[in-house]
Amino acid sequence: MAMFTDEQPEAIVTESSYSWKKNCVKVEDGYLKSTGMVTNTRIPVKHIDTVVYSYNPKKPAIVPVLKIIGKGTVLCEMEVSTEHIEAVQDWMLRVVE
């Protein structure tokens, strides 16, 4: 896990990317790409219908999971920290529209 410093903001949000700690989710060449500790994925934006998140209370560490859904199928799951989950979801929903 990365430590915060005075020089490292909590999150950097642009029209094409959302970055926090050592994680980045961005739209590039028609694909939603994620890199870092959350997951590494590449999904065509045109296949994404919606983005939801949920908590699994059965796991020892309760970490929210962001689910990218397309055509009724979960295309990807990303574990995102609680303080960023809603902001990442909102950013992805804006990108998909």
N, C-alpha and C positions, 0 to 999 in steps of 0.2 A: 504494500500500500504506500502511496506517496504521501509525504508530509506537506502541509501547506507552509509557504513562506510568504514574506511580505511582497515578494515579486511575483508570486504565482496566484492569480485570482482564482476564486472558487469555480467559475465557469466562464467560458468564452463562447458567446453565441453570435453567429452571423446568419445571413440568409441561406448559406449552403452548408453550414456545419455547426455542431454543438460539441464542445470539448470541455472536459473536466478531468482533473488529475492527469493520468496518463491514458485516458480514453478519448476517442473521437468518433462521432457518428456524422457522416457527411454525405451529400448528394454530389455525385460526380459522373458525368457522361451518361445520365439516365439511370444510374444505380445508386442504391442506398448502401453505403459501405461503412463498416464499423471496424475499428482497430483498438487494440489495447487490452486491458485486463478483463473487460466485460465479455467480449467475444470478438471473433473475426468473421465477418460475413459480407456477402455481396448479393443484393437482391434487386432485380429490376423494379424501379419505382412504379411502373405501370401495372405490376401484379399486386401491389399492396392495396387492400381495401380499407383496413382500419388498424389501429394500434390500441391495445388494452394492457392493463397490468393487473397482477394479482399477487397475493401473499400465500405462501404455503406454511401454515402453522405447525405442520408435522415435522418440518426440518428443524434441526437443532439451532441453527442461526436463521432467524426470520429475515430473509432478504427478498425484496419485491422482484418479480420477474416481469419484464416487458415482453409482450407477445405481439409479433407482427403477423397479421392475418391477411390472407388473400384467397379468394374463391372458397371460403369456408374452411381453409386449412391453415394451421399454424406454420408459417414459413420460417420463423426464427424465434428464439427466446433469448433474452439478454437479462442478466442479473445487473440491476442498477441500484445504487445506494438510495436509501429512503429520501435523502435531501434533494436528489436530482430526478427522481422517477417521474413526477408530474410535469416538470419543465421539459424533460426529454420527450415525454409523450405528446405534450402540446406542440413542441417544435416539429416532431415527426408528422403529426396530423396536419399542420400548416403546409409542410412540404408535399404531402400526398395529394392535397387538394390542388 
